Amino acid sequence: MAKRVILAAPRGYCAGVDRAVQMVERALDTLGAPVYVRKEIVHNRHVVDELTQRGAIFVESEDDIPEGAVCIFSAHGVSPQVRRNAEARNLQVIDATCPLVTKVHLEAKRFARAGRKIVLVGHVGHEEIEGTAGEVPDSTFVVEDAEQIDKLDLDPNEPLSYLTQTTLSVDDTLDVVNSLRAKFNDISGPHSDDICYATQNRQVAVKAMAPECDVVLIVGAFNSSNSNRLVEVAKGCGTDAYLVPDETHLEAAWLEGAEVIGVSSGASAPEVLVDRLLTKLAEMGYSDVETKTVTTEDVTFSLPPWLREQKEEEATA
């Protein structure tokens, strides 16, 4: 059989990432450099480096931004304390939080108002988890797996609600949610449409592709939660899989004896990185590329009005 590549679809940028990157680009076009971005706008070094070259300055904390300067919050969201700090420093805030993350924040506050404790399922230390937990810190408990549930100092009759990190799919959180439902008598969760469509779709696409492949390559950053999970999903199908930030990280030894290579990318990886990897694979003899599509995405998130108006003016110019 000839060497070939199976390209998963959907892959790459989700609507929230696309919107966040556009917001930084529009802010630079409209307001001029520099603009400051708290944390990485999305978890991808290529994107961060390109925006840095255009005049964006990435900082770890709002406290690192000069008073009165433009401050962009990343797609992962921030806590109310960060917002208060930004206001105290008179920063010109542009909020690029993914609307799906904002929805989780609102639900956390709604559950807390109802007098319910909240179990937040996700990765401790991830920016999104820090932001969501910060909405109602006294009522929120973060767990990463089912084993940690038993360590929660909560009565089984305590009114409880759960929320999940948006970069985790339904499958990722299933064990934890089932364990919560088994332990607590009064428990409620988010609506099904709160699950990040992009995370779920990309995992389903990799599951459909991986069994046909000898090796699966996932384009994404080492600190990208959803990209790392795609690698785990492929491995769960019994296929060798590797995370590849860009084509320079590809090791020929991974492909020894492999005839079919699967390729996908995380929700924060731009398509140009996939194209560069495909070019590299073609040079290695994998020039035949077929796309395996499991669904078509049509989700978009609007830019803020002032950025959208500027974009529309350019389009008609």
Secondary structure by P-SEA (a helix, b strand, c coil): ccbbbbbbccccccaaaaaaaaaaaaaaaaccccbbbcccccccaaaaaaaaaabbbbbccccccccccbbbbccccccaaaaaaaaaacccccccccaaaaaaaaaaaaaaaabbbbbbbcccccaaaaaaaacccccbbbbccccccccccccccccbbbbbccccccccaaaaaaaaaaccccccccccccccaaaaaaaaaaaaccccccbbbbbcccccaaaaaaaaaaaaacbbbbbbcccccccccccccccbbbbcccccccaaaaaaaaaaaaaacccbbbbbbcccccbbbbccaaaaaaaaaaaac
